[in-house]
Amino acid sequence: MKRLIDDDYTMDNNGSVWIDVRGFTVNILTTDEGITVDVFNRNELAEHIWCSPIASTYAFDHELADSAAE
């Protein structure tokens, strides 16, 4: 497994992490109910202030408690 280096990720004060993986940029954002994950085309994101993600998903905090009970 490759270790992250400073150029691979960016953290901001809003609970958001941006990670560059190959040609993708992945954003992980904390919310009041869990997290969201959006995957962007790195080149398209660099050219525009805002673009639509290629893929998105989310997970809720309560799912952690549900899996611990199994």
CHARMM internal coordinates of N, CA and C (Angstrom, degrees):
IC EDIT
DIST 1 N 1 CA 1.4482
DIST 1 CA 1 C 1.5199
ANGL 1 N 1 CA 1 C 108.70
DIST 1 C 2 N 1.3163
ANGL 1 CA 1 C 2 N 115.77
DIHE 1 N 1 CA 1 C 2 N 132.66
DIST 2 N 2 CA 1.4538
ANGL 1 C 2 N 2 CA 121.23
DIHE 1 CA 1 C 2 N 2 CA 178.29
DIST 2 CA 2 C 1.5244
ANGL 2 N 2 CA 2 C 110.24
DIHE 1 C 2 N 2 CA 2 C -75.91
DIST 2 C 3 N 1.2998
ANGL 2 CA 2 C 3 N 117.18
DIHE 2 N 2 CA 2 C 3 N 133.63
DIST 3 N 3 CA 1.4627
ANGL 2 C 3 N 3 CA 120.93
DIHE 2 CA 2 C 3 N 3 CA 175.33
DIST 3 CA 3 C 1.5215
ANGL 3 N 3 CA 3 C 109.96
DIHE 2 C 3 N 3 CA 3 C -77.40
DIST 3 C 4 N 1.3329
ANGL 3 CA 3 C 4 N 115.74
DIHE 3 N 3 CA 3 C 4 N 145.01
DIST 4 N 4 CA 1.4542
ANGL 3 C 4 N 4 CA 120.22
DIHE 3 CA 3 C 4 N 4 CA 176.99
DIST 4 CA 4 C 1.5157
ANGL 4 N 4 CA 4 C 110.09
DIHE 3 C 4 N 4 CA 4 C -69.65
DIST 4 C 5 N 1.3138
ANGL 4 CA 4 C 5 N 115.69
DIHE 4 N 4 CA 4 C 5 N 140.44
DIST 5 N 5 CA 1.4611
ANGL 4 C 5 N 5 CA 120.87
DIHE 4 CA 4 C 5 N 5 CA 172.20
DIST 5 CA 5 C 1.5156
ANGL 5 N 5 CA 5 C 107.86
DIHE 4 C 5 N 5 CA 5 C -117.34
DIST 5 C 6 N 1.3234
ANGL 5 CA 5 C 6 N 117.00
DIHE 5 N 5 CA 5 C 6 N 168.19
DIST 6 N 6 CA 1.4657
ANGL 5 C 6 N 6 CA 121.32
DIHE 5 CA 5 C 6 N 6 CA -172.79
DIST 6 CA 6 C 1.5241
ANGL 6 N 6 CA 6 C 113.65
DIHE 5 C 6 N 6 CA 6 C -54.11
DIST 6 C 7 N 1.3190
ANGL 6 CA 6 C 7 N 118.69
DIHE 6 N 6 CA 6 C 7 N -34.34
DIST 7 N 7 CA 1.4657
ANGL 6 C 7 N 7 CA 120.80
DIHE 6 CA 6 C 7 N 7 CA -177.86
DIST 7 CA 7 C 1.5197
ANGL 7 N 7 CA 7 C 112.97
DIHE 6 C 7 N 7 CA 7 C -77.67
DIST 7 C 8 N 1.3288
ANGL 7 CA 7 C 8 N 118.97
DIHE 7 N 7 CA 7 C 8 N -8.59
DIST 8 N 8 CA 1.4611
ANGL 7 C 8 N 8 CA 122.53
DIHE 7 CA 7 C 8 N 8 CA -176.83
DIST 8 CA 8 C 1.5235
ANGL 8 N 8 CA 8 C 113.69
DIHE 7 C 8 N 8 CA 8 C -84.79
DIST 8 C 9 N 1.3034
ANGL 8 CA 8 C 9 N 118.34
DIHE 8 N 8 CA 8 C 9 N -18.73
DIST 9 N 9 CA 1.4658
ANGL 8 C 9 N 9 CA 119.46
DIHE 8 CA 8 C 9 N 9 CA -174.98
DIST 9 CA 9 C 1.5239
ANGL 9 N 9 CA 9 C 111.33
DIHE 8 C 9 N 9 CA 9 C -146.69
DIST 9 C 10 N 1.3463
ANGL 9 CA 9 C 10 N 114.31
DIHE 9 N 9 CA 9 C 10 N 157.98
DIST 10 N 10 CA 1.4562
ANGL 9 C 10 N 10 CA 122.37
DIHE 9 CA 9 C 10 N 10 CA 175.18
DIST 10 CA 10 C 1.5175
ANGL 10 N 10 CA 10 C 107.53
DIHE 9 C 10 N 10 CA 10 C -136.74
DIST 10 C 11 N 1.3177
ANGL 10 CA 10 C 11 N 117.08
DIHE 10 N 10 CA 10 C 11 N 132.54
DIST 11 N 11 CA 1.4614
ANGL 10 C 11 N 11 CA 121.67
DIHE 10 CA 10 C 11 N 11 CA 176.57
DIST 11 CA 11 C 1.5202
ANGL 11 N 11 CA 11 C 107.98
DIHE 10 C 11 N 11 CA 11 C -114.08
DIST 11 C 12 N 1.3368
ANGL 11 CA 11 C 12 N 116.30
DIHE 11 N 11 CA 11 C 12 N 139.96
DIST 12 N 12 CA 1.4629
ANGL 11 C 12 N 12 CA 118.79
DIHE 11 CA 11 C 12 N 12 CA 176.16
DIST 12 CA 12 C 1.5233
ANGL 12 N 12 CA 12 C 110.10
DIHE 11 C 12 N 12 CA 12 C -119.37
DIST 12 C 13 N 1.3048
ANGL 12 CA 12 C 13 N 116.42
DIHE 12 N 12 CA 12 C 13 N 178.47
DIST 13 N 13 CA 1.4669
ANGL 12 C 13 N 13 CA 121.78
DIHE 12 CA 12 C 13 N 13 CA -175.32
DIST 13 CA 13 C 1.5200
ANGL 13 N 13 CA 13 C 113.27
DIHE 12 C 13 N 13 CA 13 C -81.30
DIST 13 C 14 N 1.3314
ANGL 13 CA 13 C 14 N 118.11
DIHE 13 N 13 CA 13 C 14 N -1.39
DIST 14 N 14 CA 1.4620
ANGL 13 C 14 N 14 CA 121.54
DIHE 13 CA 13 C 14 N 14 CA -177.76
DIST 14 CA 14 C 1.5159
ANGL 14 N 14 CA 14 C 112.75
DIHE 13 C 14 N 14 CA 14 C -97.70
DIST 14 C 15 N 1.3285
ANGL 14 CA 14 C 15 N 118.84
DIHE 14 N 14 CA 14 C 15 N 14.12
DIST 15 N 15 CA 1.4524
ANGL 14 C 15 N 15 CA 121.10
DIHE 14 CA 14 C 15 N 15 CA -178.37
DIST 15 CA 15 C 1.5179
ANGL 15 N 15 CA 15 C 112.42
DIHE 14 C 15 N 15 CA 15 C 77.68
DIST 15 C 16 N 1.3295
ANGL 15 CA 15 C 16 N 116.59
DIHE 15 N 15 CA 15 C 16 N 27.68
DIST 16 N 16 CA 1.4531
ANGL 15 C 16 N 16 CA 121.94
DIHE 15 CA 15 C 16 N 16 CA -176.92
DIST 16 CA 16 C 1.5281
ANGL 16 N 16 CA 16 C 110.13
DIHE 15 C 16 N 16 CA 16 C -116.70
DIST 16 C 17 N 1.3326
ANGL 16 CA 16 C 17 N 115.75
DIHE 16 N 16 CA 16 C 17 N 140.15
DIST 17 N 17 CA 1.4625
ANGL 16 C 17 N 17 CA 121.80
DIHE 16 CA 16 C 17 N 17 CA 176.09
DIST 17 CA 17 C 1.5214
ANGL 17 N 17 CA 17 C 107.90
DIHE 16 C 17 N 17 CA 17 C -124.57
DIST 17 C 18 N 1.3146
ANGL 17 CA 17 C 18 N 116.98
DIHE 17 N 17 CA 17 C 18 N 132.85
DIST 18 N 18 CA 1.4602
ANGL 17 C 18 N 18 CA 123.56
DIHE 17 CA 17 C 18 N 18 CA 175.96
DIST 18 CA 18 C 1.5216
ANGL 18 N 18 CA 18 C 107.70
DIHE 17 C 18 N 18 CA 18 C -111.69
DIST 18 C 19 N 1.3418
ANGL 18 CA 18 C 19 N 116.88
DIHE 18 N 18 CA 18 C 19 N 127.71
DIST 19 N 19 CA 1.4661
ANGL 18 C 19 N 19 CA 121.83
DIHE 18 CA 18 C 19 N 19 CA -178.47
DIST 19 CA 19 C 1.5269
ANGL 19 N 19 CA 19 C 108.54
DIHE 18 C 19 N 19 CA 19 C -127.24
DIST 19 C 20 N 1.3371
ANGL 19 CA 19 C 20 N 116.44
DIHE 19 N 19 CA 19 C 20 N 130.03
DIST 20 N 20 CA 1.4586
ANGL 19 C 20 N 20 CA 121.26
DIHE 19 CA 19 C 20 N 20 CA 174.70
DIST 20 CA 20 C 1.5166
ANGL 20 N 20 CA 20 C 109.12
DIHE 19 C 20 N 20 CA 20 C -93.66
DIST 20 C 21 N 1.3414
ANGL 20 CA 20 C 21 N 115.58
DIHE 20 N 20 CA 20 C 21 N 124.35
DIST 21 N 21 CA 1.4524
ANGL 20 C 21 N 21 CA 122.61
DIHE 20 CA 20 C 21 N 21 CA -179.82
DIST 21 CA 21 C 1.5247
ANGL 21 N 21 CA 21 C 107.18
DIHE 20 C 21 N 21 CA 21 C -132.07
DIST 21 C 22 N 1.3152
ANGL 21 CA 21 C 22 N 115.98
DIHE 21 N 21 CA 21 C 22 N 112.08
DIST 22 N 22 CA 1.4626
ANGL 21 C 22 N 22 CA 121.33
DIHE 21 CA 21 C 22 N 22 CA -177.34
DIST 22 CA 22 C 1.5225
ANGL 22 N 22 CA 22 C 109.06
DIHE 21 C 22 N 22 CA 22 C 52.11
DIST 22 C 23 N 1.3161
ANGL 22 CA 22 C 23 N 120.27
DIHE 22 N 22 CA 22 C 23 N -121.03
DIST 23 N 23 CA 1.4646
ANGL 22 C 23 N 23 CA 122.29
DIHE 22 CA 22 C 23 N 23 CA -179.30
DIST 23 CA 23 C 1.5107
ANGL 23 N 23 CA 23 C 113.61
DIHE 22 C 23 N 23 CA 23 C -95.11
DIST 23 C 24 N 1.3294
ANGL 23 CA 23 C 24 N 116.18
DIHE 23 N 23 CA 23 C 24 N 11.58
DIST 24 N 24 CA 1.4623
ANGL 23 C 24 N 24 CA 121.52
DIHE 23 CA 23 C 24 N 24 CA -176.64
DIST 24 CA 24 C 1.5304
ANGL 24 N 24 CA 24 C 110.57
DIHE 23 C 24 N 24 CA 24 C -110.61
DIST 24 C 25 N 1.3338
ANGL 24 CA 24 C 25 N 114.88
DIHE 24 N 24 CA 24 C 25 N 153.09
DIST 25 N 25 CA 1.4585
ANGL 24 C 25 N 25 CA 121.49
DIHE 24 CA 24 C 25 N 25 CA 166.48
DIST 25 CA 25 C 1.5217
ANGL 25 N 25 CA 25 C 106.15
DIHE 24 C 25 N 25 CA 25 C -119.96
DIST 25 C 26 N 1.3301
ANGL 25 CA 25 C 26 N 116.64
DIHE 25 N 25 CA 25 C 26 N 126.34
DIST 26 N 26 CA 1.4589
ANGL 25 C 26 N 26 CA 123.02
DIHE 25 CA 25 C 26 N 26 CA -176.97
DIST 26 CA 26 C 1.5238
ANGL 26 N 26 CA 26 C 108.53
DIHE 25 C 26 N 26 CA 26 C -110.66
DIST 26 C 27 N 1.3308
ANGL 26 CA 26 C 27 N 115.87
DIHE 26 N 26 CA 26 C 27 N 130.52
DIST 27 N 27 CA 1.4598
ANGL 26 C 27 N 27 CA 121.13
DIHE 26 CA 26 C 27 N 27 CA 177.24
DIST 27 CA 27 C 1.5235
ANGL 27 N 27 CA 27 C 108.98
DIHE 26 C 27 N 27 CA 27 C -112.75
DIST 27 C 28 N 1.3227
ANGL 27 CA 27 C 28 N 116.10
DIHE 27 N 27 CA 27 C 28 N 123.81
DIST 28 N 28 CA 1.4644
ANGL 27 C 28 N 28 CA 122.13
DIHE 27 CA 27 C 28 N 28 CA 174.91
DIST 28 CA 28 C 1.5256
ANGL 28 N 28 CA 28 C 106.48
DIHE 27 C 28 N 28 CA 28 C -111.98
DIST 28 C 29 N 1.3258
ANGL 28 CA 28 C 29 N 115.64
DIHE 28 N 28 CA 28 C 29 N 121.75
DIST 29 N 29 CA 1.4604
ANGL 28 C 29 N 29 CA 121.20
DIHE 28 CA 28 C 29 N 29 CA -174.78
DIST 29 CA 29 C 1.5194
ANGL 29 N 29 CA 29 C 109.87
DIHE 28 C 29 N 29 CA 29 C -124.74
DIST 29 C 30 N 1.3242
ANGL 29 CA 29 C 30 N 116.83
DIHE 29 N 29 CA 29 C 30 N 129.68
DIST 30 N 30 CA 1.4596
ANGL 29 C 30 N 30 CA 119.94
DIHE 29 CA 29 C 30 N 30 CA 174.69
DIST 30 CA 30 C 1.5236
ANGL 30 N 30 CA 30 C 109.29
DIHE 29 C 30 N 30 CA 30 C -79.26
DIST 30 C 31 N 1.3217
ANGL 30 CA 30 C 31 N 115.65
DIHE 30 N 30 CA 30 C 31 N 144.18
DIST 31 N 31 CA 1.4614
ANGL 30 C 31 N 31 CA 121.78
DIHE 30 CA 30 C 31 N 31 CA 176.31
DIST 31 CA 31 C 1.5229
ANGL 31 N 31 CA 31 C 107.51
DIHE 30 C 31 N 31 CA 31 C -126.41
DIST 31 C 32 N 1.3213
ANGL 31 CA 31 C 32 N 117.23
DIHE 31 N 31 CA 31 C 32 N 177.06
DIST 32 N 32 CA 1.4588
ANGL 31 C 32 N 32 CA 119.83
DIHE 31 CA 31 C 32 N 32 CA 178.66
DIST 32 CA 32 C 1.5259
ANGL 32 N 32 CA 32 C 111.97
DIHE 31 C 32 N 32 CA 32 C -71.35
DIST 32 C 33 N 1.3469
ANGL 32 CA 32 C 33 N 118.02
DIHE 32 N 32 CA 32 C 33 N -13.43
DIST 33 N 33 CA 1.4640
ANGL 32 C 33 N 33 CA 121.55
DIHE 32 CA 32 C 33 N 33 CA -178.84
DIST 33 CA 33 C 1.5254
ANGL 33 N 33 CA 33 C 113.68
DIHE 32 C 33 N 33 CA 33 C -115.27
DIST 33 C 34 N 1.3462
ANGL 33 CA 33 C 34 N 118.50
DIHE 33 N 33 CA 33 C 34 N -3.52
DIST 34 N 34 CA 1.4626
ANGL 33 C 34 N 34 CA 120.57
DIHE 33 CA 33 C 34 N 34 CA -178.45
DIST 34 CA 34 C 1.5153
ANGL 34 N 34 CA 34 C 111.35
DIHE 33 C 34 N 34 CA 34 C 158.76
DIST 34 C 35 N 1.3486
ANGL 34 CA 34 C 35 N 116.87
DIHE 34 N 34 CA 34 C 35 N -128.34
DIST 35 N 35 CA 1.4596
ANGL 34 C 35 N 35 CA 121.54
DIHE 34 CA 34 C 35 N 35 CA 178.70
DIST 35 CA 35 C 1.5289
ANGL 35 N 35 CA 35 C 109.83
DIHE 34 C 35 N 35 CA 35 C -138.60
DIST 35 C 36 N 1.3343
ANGL 35 CA 35 C 36 N 114.99
DIHE 35 N 35 CA 35 C 36 N 156.89
DIST 36 N 36 CA 1.4601
ANGL 35 C 36 N 36 CA 121.89
DIHE 35 CA 35 C 36 N 36 CA 167.95
DIST 36 CA 36 C 1.5183
ANGL 36 N 36 CA 36 C 107.54
DIHE 35 C 36 N 36 CA 36 C -122.44
DIST 36 C 37 N 1.3338
ANGL 36 CA 36 C 37 N 115.70
DIHE 36 N 36 CA 36 C 37 N 150.53
DIST 37 N 37 CA 1.4644
ANGL 36 C 37 N 37 CA 121.57
DIHE 36 CA 36 C 37 N 37 CA 178.34
DIST 37 CA 37 C 1.5278
ANGL 37 N 37 CA 37 C 107.50
DIHE 36 C 37 N 37 CA 37 C -131.57
DIST 37 C 38 N 1.3259
ANGL 37 CA 37 C 38 N 116.30
DIHE 37 N 37 CA 37 C 38 N 124.15
DIST 38 N 38 CA 1.4597
ANGL 37 C 38 N 38 CA 122.12
DIHE 37 CA 37 C 38 N 38 CA 177.66
DIST 38 CA 38 C 1.5284
ANGL 38 N 38 CA 38 C 108.58
DIHE 37 C 38 N 38 CA 38 C -121.21
DIST 38 C 39 N 1.3291
ANGL 38 CA 38 C 39 N 115.89
DIHE 38 N 38 CA 38 C 39 N 138.54
DIST 39 N 39 CA 1.4606
ANGL 38 C 39 N 39 CA 122.47
DIHE 38 CA 38 C 39 N 39 CA 179.36
DIST 39 CA 39 C 1.5245
ANGL 39 N 39 CA 39 C 107.97
DIHE 38 C 39 N 39 CA 39 C -114.54
DIST 39 C 40 N 1.3387
ANGL 39 CA 39 C 40 N 115.86
DIHE 39 N 39 CA 39 C 40 N 127.52
DIST 40 N 40 CA 1.4614
ANGL 39 C 40 N 40 CA 122.25
DIHE 39 CA 39 C 40 N 40 CA -178.07
DIST 40 CA 40 C 1.5205
ANGL 40 N 40 CA 40 C 110.60
DIHE 39 C 40 N 40 CA 40 C -120.32
DIST 40 C 41 N 1.3257
ANGL 40 CA 40 C 41 N 116.06
DIHE 40 N 40 CA 40 C 41 N 156.11
DIST 41 N 41 CA 1.4593
ANGL 40 C 41 N 41 CA 122.22
DIHE 40 CA 40 C 41 N 41 CA 167.81
DIST 41 CA 41 C 1.5244
ANGL 41 N 41 CA 41 C 105.96
DIHE 40 C 41 N 41 CA 41 C -73.36
DIST 41 C 42 N 1.3262
ANGL 41 CA 41 C 42 N 117.84
DIHE 41 N 41 CA 41 C 42 N 119.24
DIST 42 N 42 CA 1.4600
ANGL 41 C 42 N 42 CA 120.77
DIHE 41 CA 41 C 42 N 42 CA -174.15
DIST 42 CA 42 C 1.5314
ANGL 42 N 42 CA 42 C 111.62
DIHE 41 C 42 N 42 CA 42 C -59.61
DIST 42 C 43 N 1.3273
ANGL 42 CA 42 C 43 N 118.46
DIHE 42 N 42 CA 42 C 43 N -42.40
DIST 43 N 43 CA 1.4663
ANGL 42 C 43 N 43 CA 121.00
DIHE 42 CA 42 C 43 N 43 CA -178.64
DIST 43 CA 43 C 1.5200
ANGL 43 N 43 CA 43 C 111.67
DIHE 42 C 43 N 43 CA 43 C -65.93
DIST 43 C 44 N 1.3322
ANGL 43 CA 43 C 44 N 117.30
DIHE 43 N 43 CA 43 C 44 N -42.33
DIST 44 N 44 CA 1.4599
ANGL 43 C 44 N 44 CA 120.87
DIHE 43 CA 43 C 44 N 44 CA 179.58
DIST 44 CA 44 C 1.5235
ANGL 44 N 44 CA 44 C 110.65
DIHE 43 C 44 N 44 CA 44 C -65.65
DIST 44 C 45 N 1.3290
ANGL 44 CA 44 C 45 N 117.31
DIHE 44 N 44 CA 44 C 45 N -40.48
DIST 45 N 45 CA 1.4652
ANGL 44 C 45 N 45 CA 121.20
DIHE 44 CA 44 C 45 N 45 CA 179.77
DIST 45 CA 45 C 1.5215
ANGL 45 N 45 CA 45 C 110.59
DIHE 44 C 45 N 45 CA 45 C -65.12
DIST 45 C 46 N 1.3272
ANGL 45 CA 45 C 46 N 117.55
DIHE 45 N 45 CA 45 C 46 N -37.25
DIST 46 N 46 CA 1.4654
ANGL 45 C 46 N 46 CA 121.29
DIHE 45 CA 45 C 46 N 46 CA -179.73
DIST 46 CA 46 C 1.5225
ANGL 46 N 46 CA 46 C 111.81
DIHE 45 C 46 N 46 CA 46 C -68.46
DIST 46 C 47 N 1.3396
ANGL 46 CA 46 C 47 N 117.55
DIHE 46 N 46 CA 46 C 47 N -28.73
DIST 47 N 47 CA 1.4610
ANGL 46 C 47 N 47 CA 121.65
DIHE 46 CA 46 C 47 N 47 CA -177.39
DIST 47 CA 47 C 1.5222
ANGL 47 N 47 CA 47 C 113.48
DIHE 46 C 47 N 47 CA 47 C -84.99
DIST 47 C 48 N 1.3352
ANGL 47 CA 47 C 48 N 117.37
DIHE 47 N 47 CA 47 C 48 N -19.85
DIST 48 N 48 CA 1.4619
ANGL 47 C 48 N 48 CA 121.03
DIHE 47 CA 47 C 48 N 48 CA -174.77
DIST 48 CA 48 C 1.5296
ANGL 48 N 48 CA 48 C 110.24
DIHE 47 C 48 N 48 CA 48 C -126.62
DIST 48 C 49 N 1.3100
ANGL 48 CA 48 C 49 N 115.90
DIHE 48 N 48 CA 48 C 49 N 152.58
DIST 49 N 49 CA 1.4631
ANGL 48 C 49 N 49 CA 120.13
DIHE 48 CA 48 C 49 N 49 CA 175.76
DIST 49 CA 49 C 1.5252
ANGL 49 N 49 CA 49 C 109.65
DIHE 48 C 49 N 49 CA 49 C -67.74
DIST 49 C 50 N 1.3313
ANGL 49 CA 49 C 50 N 116.23
DIHE 49 N 49 CA 49 C 50 N -37.35
DIST 50 N 50 CA 1.4640
ANGL 49 C 50 N 50 CA 120.65
DIHE 49 CA 49 C 50 N 50 CA -179.67
DIST 50 CA 50 C 1.5168
ANGL 50 N 50 CA 50 C 108.07
DIHE 49 C 50 N 50 CA 50 C -142.94
DIST 50 C 51 N 1.3213
ANGL 50 CA 50 C 51 N 117.55
DIHE 50 N 50 CA 50 C 51 N 139.20
DIST 51 N 51 CA 1.4563
ANGL 50 C 51 N 51 CA 122.38
DIHE 50 CA 50 C 51 N 51 CA 173.50
DIST 51 CA 51 C 1.5238
ANGL 51 N 51 CA 51 C 108.38
DIHE 50 C 51 N 51 CA 51 C -145.81
DIST 51 C 52 N 1.3117
ANGL 51 CA 51 C 52 N 115.42
DIHE 51 N 51 CA 51 C 52 N 161.25
DIST 52 N 52 CA 1.4638
ANGL 51 C 52 N 52 CA 120.14
DIHE 51 CA 51 C 52 N 52 CA -178.97
DIST 52 CA 52 C 1.5287
ANGL 52 N 52 CA 52 C 110.11
DIHE 51 C 52 N 52 CA 52 C -75.45
DIST 52 C 53 N 1.3291
ANGL 52 CA 52 C 53 N 117.14
DIHE 52 N 52 CA 52 C 53 N 142.22
DIST 53 N 53 CA 1.4603
ANGL 52 C 53 N 53 CA 119.36
DIHE 52 CA 52 C 53 N 53 CA 176.85
DIST 53 CA 53 C 1.5291
ANGL 53 N 53 CA 53 C 111.44
DIHE 52 C 53 N 53 CA 53 C -70.65
DIST 53 C 54 N 1.3205
ANGL 53 CA 53 C 54 N 115.65
DIHE 53 N 53 CA 53 C 54 N 152.92
DIST 54 N 54 CA 1.4595
ANGL 53 C 54 N 54 CA 122.19
DIHE 53 CA 53 C 54 N 54 CA 174.79
DIST 54 CA 54 C 1.5237
ANGL 54 N 54 CA 54 C 109.17
DIHE 53 C 54 N 54 CA 54 C -73.12
DIST 54 C 55 N 1.3197
ANGL 54 CA 54 C 55 N 116.01
DIHE 54 N 54 CA 54 C 55 N -38.58
DIST 55 N 55 CA 1.4643
ANGL 54 C 55 N 55 CA 121.88
DIHE 54 CA 54 C 55 N 55 CA -179.36
DIST 55 CA 55 C 1.5223
ANGL 55 N 55 CA 55 C 108.97
DIHE 54 C 55 N 55 CA 55 C -148.23
DIST 55 C 56 N 1.3314
ANGL 55 CA 55 C 56 N 115.72
DIHE 55 N 55 CA 55 C 56 N 152.76
DIST 56 N 56 CA 1.4688
ANGL 55 C 56 N 56 CA 121.59
DIHE 55 CA 55 C 56 N 56 CA 178.49
DIST 56 CA 56 C 1.5174
ANGL 56 N 56 CA 56 C 109.27
DIHE 55 C 56 N 56 CA 56 C -144.95
DIST 56 C 57 N 1.3249
ANGL 56 CA 56 C 57 N 115.28
DIHE 56 N 56 CA 56 C 57 N 149.48
DIST 57 N 57 CA 1.4573
ANGL 56 C 57 N 57 CA 120.77
DIHE 56 CA 56 C 57 N 57 CA 173.03
DIST 57 CA 57 C 1.5228
ANGL 57 N 57 CA 57 C 108.42
DIHE 56 C 57 N 57 CA 57 C -153.55
DIST 57 C 58 N 1.3151
ANGL 57 CA 57 C 58 N 115.92
DIHE 57 N 57 CA 57 C 58 N 173.32
DIST 58 N 58 CA 1.4573
ANGL 57 C 58 N 58 CA 121.09
DIHE 57 CA 57 C 58 N 58 CA -179.81
DIST 58 CA 58 C 1.5276
ANGL 58 N 58 CA 58 C 108.88
DIHE 57 C 58 N 58 CA 58 C -149.69
DIST 58 C 59 N 1.2997
ANGL 58 CA 58 C 59 N 115.78
DIHE 58 N 58 CA 58 C 59 N 161.48
DIST 59 N 59 CA 1.4633
ANGL 58 C 59 N 59 CA 122.33
DIHE 58 CA 58 C 59 N 59 CA 174.35
DIST 59 CA 59 C 1.5259
ANGL 59 N 59 CA 59 C 107.65
DIHE 58 C 59 N 59 CA 59 C -143.65
DIST 59 C 60 N 1.3275
ANGL 59 CA 59 C 60 N 114.88
DIHE 59 N 59 CA 59 C 60 N 140.85
DIST 60 N 60 CA 1.4575
ANGL 59 C 60 N 60 CA 120.59
DIHE 59 CA 59 C 60 N 60 CA -178.44
DIST 60 CA 60 C 1.5257
ANGL 60 N 60 CA 60 C 110.65
DIHE 59 C 60 N 60 CA 60 C -100.29
DIST 60 C 61 N 1.3264
ANGL 60 CA 60 C 61 N 115.91
DIHE 60 N 60 CA 60 C 61 N 147.20
DIST 61 N 61 CA 1.4532
ANGL 60 C 61 N 61 CA 121.49
DIHE 60 CA 60 C 61 N 61 CA 178.33
DIST 61 CA 61 C 1.5270
ANGL 61 N 61 CA 61 C 112.06
DIHE 60 C 61 N 61 CA 61 C -55.64
DIST 61 C 62 N 1.3323
ANGL 61 CA 61 C 62 N 117.41
DIHE 61 N 61 CA 61 C 62 N -38.11
DIST 62 N 62 CA 1.4605
ANGL 61 C 62 N 62 CA 120.05
DIHE 61 CA 61 C 62 N 62 CA -177.33
DIST 62 CA 62 C 1.5431
ANGL 62 N 62 CA 62 C 111.89
DIHE 61 C 62 N 62 CA 62 C -64.47
DIST 62 C 63 N 1.3361
ANGL 62 CA 62 C 63 N 117.10
DIHE 62 N 62 CA 62 C 63 N -20.36
DIST 63 N 63 CA 1.4665
ANGL 62 C 63 N 63 CA 120.03
DIHE 62 CA 62 C 63 N 63 CA 177.45
DIST 63 CA 63 C 1.5307
ANGL 63 N 63 CA 63 C 111.28
DIHE 62 C 63 N 63 CA 63 C -68.75
DIST 63 C 64 N 1.3127
ANGL 63 CA 63 C 64 N 117.08
DIHE 63 N 63 CA 63 C 64 N -26.62
DIST 64 N 64 CA 1.4675
ANGL 63 C 64 N 64 CA 120.34
DIHE 63 CA 63 C 64 N 64 CA 176.05
DIST 64 CA 64 C 1.5179
ANGL 64 N 64 CA 64 C 110.40
DIHE 63 C 64 N 64 CA 64 C -66.24
DIST 64 C 65 N 1.3187
ANGL 64 CA 64 C 65 N 116.86
DIHE 64 N 64 CA 64 C 65 N -42.36
DIST 65 N 65 CA 1.4594
ANGL 64 C 65 N 65 CA 120.90
DIHE 64 CA 64 C 65 N 65 CA 178.89
DIST 65 CA 65 C 1.5353
ANGL 65 N 65 CA 65 C 110.04
DIHE 64 C 65 N 65 CA 65 C -67.31
DIST 65 C 66 N 1.3480
ANGL 65 CA 65 C 66 N 116.74
DIHE 65 N 65 CA 65 C 66 N -37.96
DIST 66 N 66 CA 1.4602
ANGL 65 C 66 N 66 CA 120.54
DIHE 65 CA 65 C 66 N 66 CA 179.56
DIST 66 CA 66 C 1.5212
ANGL 66 N 66 CA 66 C 111.63
DIHE 65 C 66 N 66 CA 66 C -63.64
DIST 66 C 67 N 1.3377
ANGL 66 CA 66 C 67 N 117.80
DIHE 66 N 66 CA 66 C 67 N -41.44
DIST 67 N 67 CA 1.4635
ANGL 66 C 67 N 67 CA 120.18
DIHE 66 CA 66 C 67 N 67 CA -178.13
DIST 67 CA 67 C 1.5214
ANGL 67 N 67 CA 67 C 111.64
DIHE 66 C 67 N 67 CA 67 C -73.55
DIST 67 C 68 N 1.3232
ANGL 67 CA 67 C 68 N 117.60
DIHE 67 N 67 CA 67 C 68 N -28.25
DIST 68 N 68 CA 1.4613
ANGL 67 C 68 N 68 CA 120.67
DIHE 67 CA 67 C 68 N 68 CA 178.78
DIST 68 CA 68 C 1.5345
ANGL 68 N 68 CA 68 C 110.95
DIHE 67 C 68 N 68 CA 68 C -69.65
DIST 68 C 69 N 1.3153
ANGL 68 CA 68 C 69 N 117.25
DIHE 68 N 68 CA 68 C 69 N -27.39
DIST 69 N 69 CA 1.4595
ANGL 68 C 69 N 69 CA 121.57
DIHE 68 CA 68 C 69 N 69 CA -178.58
DIST 69 CA 69 C 1.5192
ANGL 69 N 69 CA 69 C 112.64
DIHE 68 C 69 N 69 CA 69 C -77.99
DIST 69 C 70 N 1.3431
ANGL 69 CA 69 C 70 N 117.16
DIHE 69 N 69 CA 69 C 70 N -17.50
DIST 70 N 70 CA 1.4747
ANGL 69 C 70 N 70 CA 120.56
DIHE 69 CA 69 C 70 N 70 CA -177.49
DIST 70 CA 70 C 1.5039
ANGL 70 N 70 CA 70 C 112.40
DIHE 69 C 70 N 70 CA 70 C -75.88
END
COOR INIT
IC SEED 1 N 1 CA 1 C
IC BUILD
